[in-house]
Amino acid sequence: MLQEPELISIEVAYANADDQVIIALQASPGITVEGAIRRSGIQQRFVEIDLTRQKVGIFSRPVALTQRLRHKDRVEIYRPLLADPKEMRRQRAKRATQ
């Protein structure tokens, strides 16, 4: 039977237009995405992070803040989109046909 590690290694990642950071942490098994973000201190470094509005994910897969993390997971905090990607494609297609 495999024994669960006492601590798991995880990362919390965020980037804005000027800076990007990945913070490595050791945490107890069962820590949630929100717990890892708060424990990392990343919200003090990037005061614009608002977990009530921003989406989060693990390796590009959107998840809830309550998602429990596994060993070697990377939590990513996503910035809000400035433009709707679908609308941008429509506008490019429209310009291409003119």
Secondary structure, DSSP 8 states (H G I E B T S, - for coil): -----SSEEEEEEEE-SS-EEEEEEEE-TT-BHHHHHHHHTHHHH-TT--TTTS-EEETTEEE-TT-B--TT-EEEE----SS-HHHHHHHHHHHHH-
